[in-house]
């Protein structure tokens, strides 16, 4: 099983419908300055709890700054038993730019 990449135009309707558990892997300070509504700030501190306490069949959207680091975390989540994992191309910046228009 592999993670999938998703572009912002495809992701936004699903985000708006709460179709994903959105995890934001940016640093805490950046997350507090702005994040996708309802997202979880995922880090090494809470990763194990997230893996243990999240249903594996849920759709997970991983978001970072620009869509690069999210791919390795998405791959890790798939290897941890999640079977519907997406990496957001363009990351938070793509979401912010789209929502600001």
LUMDOMI-483354 format. One line per 4 residues: number of its first residue (from 1); for each residue y, x, z of N, C-alpha, C. Coordinates in nm, 3 decimals. Each point is the difference from the previous one (the first is absolute). Layout:
! residues N
NUM	Y,X,Z,Y,X,Z,Y,X,Z ~ ...;
***
This chain:
! residues 101
1	-0.119,0.085,0.000,0.119,-0.085,0.000,0.124,0.088,0.000 ~ 0.100,-0.040,-0.076,0.125,0.075,-0.013,0.117,-0.090,0.039 ~ 0.111,0.063,0.041,0.123,-0.076,0.019,0.060,-0.027,-0.138 ~ 0.093,-0.095,-0.006,0.068,-0.032,-0.124,0.149,0.030,0.014;
5	0.062,0.034,-0.108,0.145,0.016,0.000,0.061,-0.132,-0.048 ~ 0.114,-0.035,0.058,0.066,-0.126,-0.036,0.149,0.026,-0.018 ~ 0.058,-0.057,-0.104,0.143,0.018,-0.023,0.078,-0.104,0.080 ~ 0.128,0.026,0.017,0.083,-0.084,0.086,0.010,-0.143,-0.051;
9	0.004,-0.019,-0.132,0.012,-0.136,-0.055,-0.124,-0.085,0.028 ~ -0.115,0.063,0.004,-0.124,-0.071,0.032,-0.013,-0.019,0.150 ~ 0.049,0.097,0.076,-0.016,-0.004,0.146,0.091,-0.102,0.068 ~ 0.123,-0.012,-0.044,0.097,-0.085,0.071,-0.047,-0.144,0.018;
13	-0.051,-0.068,-0.104,-0.047,-0.138,0.025,-0.112,-0.006,0.105 ~ -0.086,0.100,0.000,-0.109,0.002,0.099,0.054,0.032,0.139 ~ 0.098,0.087,0.009,0.064,0.030,0.129,0.066,-0.127,0.053 ~ 0.073,-0.069,-0.087,0.072,-0.121,0.040,-0.095,-0.111,0.045;
17	-0.124,-0.001,-0.051,-0.099,-0.102,0.040,-0.082,0.045,0.121 ~ 0.034,0.115,0.059,-0.080,0.058,0.109,-0.145,0.021,-0.043 ~ -0.018,0.042,-0.124,-0.133,0.022,-0.056,-0.055,0.137,0.040 ~ 0.087,0.087,0.054,-0.037,0.135,0.041,0.028,0.021,0.147;
21	-0.075,0.090,0.062,0.045,0.066,0.121,0.072,0.124,-0.053 ~ 0.131,0.007,0.021,0.078,0.113,-0.052,0.009,0.106,0.109 ~ -0.043,0.121,-0.033,0.013,0.113,0.093,0.096,0.102,-0.060 ~ 0.096,0.040,0.080,0.105,0.095,-0.041,-0.028,0.130,0.074;
25	-0.026,0.106,-0.076,-0.038,0.127,0.063,0.117,0.098,0.013 ~ 0.122,-0.049,-0.026,0.116,0.087,0.018,0.021,0.028,0.148 ~ 0.083,0.100,0.030,0.027,0.032,0.140,0.068,-0.117,0.070 ~ -0.014,-0.002,0.131,0.048,-0.112,0.082,0.149,-0.029,-0.021;
29	0.082,0.105,-0.006,0.144,-0.017,-0.014,0.034,-0.069,-0.132 ~ -0.064,0.044,-0.108,0.025,-0.064,-0.130,-0.045,-0.144,0.002 ~ -0.116,-0.025,0.062,-0.052,-0.137,0.010,0.100,-0.089,0.074 ~ 0.056,0.051,0.111,0.094,-0.080,0.078,0.129,-0.027,-0.076;
33	0.038,0.088,-0.092,0.121,-0.021,-0.079,-0.019,-0.107,-0.107 ~ -0.124,-0.025,-0.039,-0.027,-0.103,-0.099,-0.145,0.006,-0.044 ~ -0.060,-0.116,-0.019,-0.140,-0.007,-0.043,-0.027,-0.136,-0.062 ~ -0.112,-0.009,-0.069,-0.042,-0.126,-0.058,-0.030,-0.097,0.114;
37	0.052,-0.122,-0.010,-0.017,-0.100,0.106,-0.147,-0.016,0.038 ~ -0.028,0.006,0.129,-0.136,-0.021,0.049,-0.089,0.122,-0.006 ~ 0.052,0.113,-0.047,-0.085,0.118,-0.011,-0.024,0.065,0.135 ~ -0.108,0.076,0.005,-0.040,0.074,0.120,0.028,0.147,-0.025;
41	0.065,0.066,0.095,0.023,0.144,-0.013,-0.128,0.072,0.044 ~ -0.074,0.049,-0.099,-0.130,0.062,0.026,0.015,0.151,0.004 ~ -0.055,0.061,0.106,0.008,0.145,0.016,-0.130,0.049,0.065 ~ -0.008,0.128,0.023,-0.118,0.054,0.067,-0.019,-0.062,0.139;
45	0.111,-0.040,0.063,-0.006,-0.059,0.135,-0.078,-0.132,0.003 ~ 0.016,-0.083,-0.102,-0.061,-0.133,0.004,-0.104,-0.023,-0.110 ~ -0.032,0.103,-0.077,-0.096,-0.015,-0.111,-0.136,-0.047,0.049 ~ -0.052,0.063,0.104,-0.133,-0.036,0.049,-0.005,-0.146,0.045;
49	0.102,-0.044,0.074,0.006,-0.141,0.043,0.005,-0.094,-0.120 ~ 0.079,0.038,-0.101,0.011,-0.083,-0.120,-0.136,-0.015,-0.067 ~ -0.071,0.112,-0.015,-0.131,-0.003,-0.065,-0.099,-0.084,0.081 ~ 0.002,0.014,0.130,-0.095,-0.073,0.086,0.031,-0.149,0.011;
53	0.128,-0.037,-0.010,0.041,-0.136,0.032,0.045,-0.083,-0.120 ~ -0.014,0.051,-0.121,0.041,-0.073,-0.119,-0.124,-0.038,-0.081 ~ -0.006,-0.126,-0.041,-0.114,-0.047,-0.079,-0.008,0.078,-0.131 ~ -0.118,0.052,-0.030,-0.019,0.088,-0.115,0.018,-0.073,-0.134;
57	-0.012,-0.133,-0.001,0.015,-0.072,-0.126,0.145,-0.037,-0.032 ~ 0.092,0.029,0.091,0.142,-0.028,-0.025,0.053,0.092,-0.109 ~ 0.098,-0.048,-0.077,0.068,0.083,-0.100,0.106,0.083,0.070 ~ -0.004,0.131,-0.023,0.092,0.093,0.065,0.090,0.062,-0.106;
61	0.131,-0.001,0.023,0.096,0.067,-0.088,0.060,0.116,0.077 ~ -0.019,0.121,-0.050,0.053,0.120,0.065,0.129,0.041,-0.070 ~ 0.103,0.022,0.081,0.133,0.031,-0.049,0.048,0.128,0.065 ~ 0.057,0.091,-0.079,0.065,0.120,0.054,0.142,0.004,-0.059;
65	0.059,0.117,-0.011,0.135,0.010,-0.057,0.003,-0.032,-0.149 ~ -0.085,0.071,-0.078,0.007,-0.011,-0.146,-0.134,-0.029,-0.068 ~ -0.106,-0.021,0.077,-0.129,-0.035,-0.059,-0.096,0.116,-0.018 ~ 0.028,0.114,0.062,-0.090,0.115,-0.012,-0.094,0.012,0.120;
69	0.057,0.013,0.120,-0.081,0.015,0.122,-0.087,-0.123,0.025 ~ 0.046,-0.115,-0.044,-0.076,-0.123,0.022,-0.137,0.005,-0.067 ~ -0.013,0.076,-0.107,-0.128,0.006,-0.071,-0.108,0.066,0.085 ~ 0.033,0.105,0.072,-0.102,0.065,0.083,-0.038,-0.088,0.119;
73	0.098,-0.072,0.056,-0.031,-0.092,0.111,-0.082,-0.117,-0.051 ~ 0.031,-0.051,-0.119,-0.078,-0.109,-0.060,-0.145,0.046,-0.019 ~ -0.018,0.121,-0.048,-0.135,0.055,-0.020,-0.073,0.011,0.134 ~ 0.071,0.043,0.104,-0.059,0.010,0.134,-0.042,-0.138,0.052;
77	0.084,-0.101,-0.021,-0.034,-0.135,0.047,-0.123,-0.054,-0.072 ~ -0.012,0.029,-0.129,-0.121,-0.041,-0.073,-0.122,0.069,0.060 ~ 0.012,0.129,0.029,-0.113,0.074,0.059,-0.031,-0.048,0.142 ~ 0.097,-0.071,0.062,-0.020,-0.054,0.134,-0.054,-0.142,-0.002;
81	-0.035,-0.051,-0.119,-0.066,-0.129,-0.009,0.081,-0.114,-0.057 ~ 0.129,0.021,-0.026,0.081,-0.107,-0.061,-0.033,-0.004,-0.149 ~ -0.012,-0.120,-0.057,-0.043,-0.007,-0.139,0.103,-0.059,-0.095 ~ 0.121,-0.030,0.047,0.105,-0.049,-0.089,0.132,0.066,0.040;
85	0.017,0.125,-0.044,0.112,0.083,0.042,0.084,0.037,-0.121 ~ 0.132,-0.010,0.016,0.095,0.030,-0.106,0.102,0.103,0.048 ~ 0.043,0.086,-0.091,0.110,0.093,0.024,0.118,-0.050,-0.083 ~ 0.116,-0.015,0.064,0.118,-0.055,-0.068,0.069,0.110,-0.081;
89	-0.006,-0.011,-0.132,0.070,0.095,-0.088,0.150,-0.010,0.026 ~ 0.065,0.114,0.020,0.143,0.002,0.027,0.034,-0.018,0.147 ~ -0.098,-0.044,0.080,0.015,-0.010,0.144,0.112,-0.091,0.047 ~ 0.047,0.029,0.122,0.105,-0.081,0.062,0.127,0.001,-0.086;
93	0.030,0.115,-0.061,0.122,0.009,-0.082,-0.003,-0.099,-0.115 ~ -0.116,-0.017,-0.063,-0.011,-0.097,-0.109,0.021,-0.141,0.053 ~ -0.057,-0.031,0.117,0.017,-0.132,0.059,0.146,-0.025,0.035 ~ 0.062,0.099,0.065,0.141,-0.013,0.040,0.090,-0.019,-0.121;
97	-0.020,0.080,-0.104,0.082,-0.012,-0.121,-0.017,-0.136,-0.065 ~ -0.121,-0.054,0.000,-0.028,-0.130,-0.060,0.065,-0.111,0.083 ~ -0.011,0.010,0.133,0.053,-0.104,0.089,0.153,0.004,0.008 ~ 0.060,0.117,-0.025,0.146,0.013,0.005,0.068,-0.060,-0.122;
101	-0.077,-0.030,-0.104,0.061,-0.053,-0.125,0.013,-0.149,0.003;
***
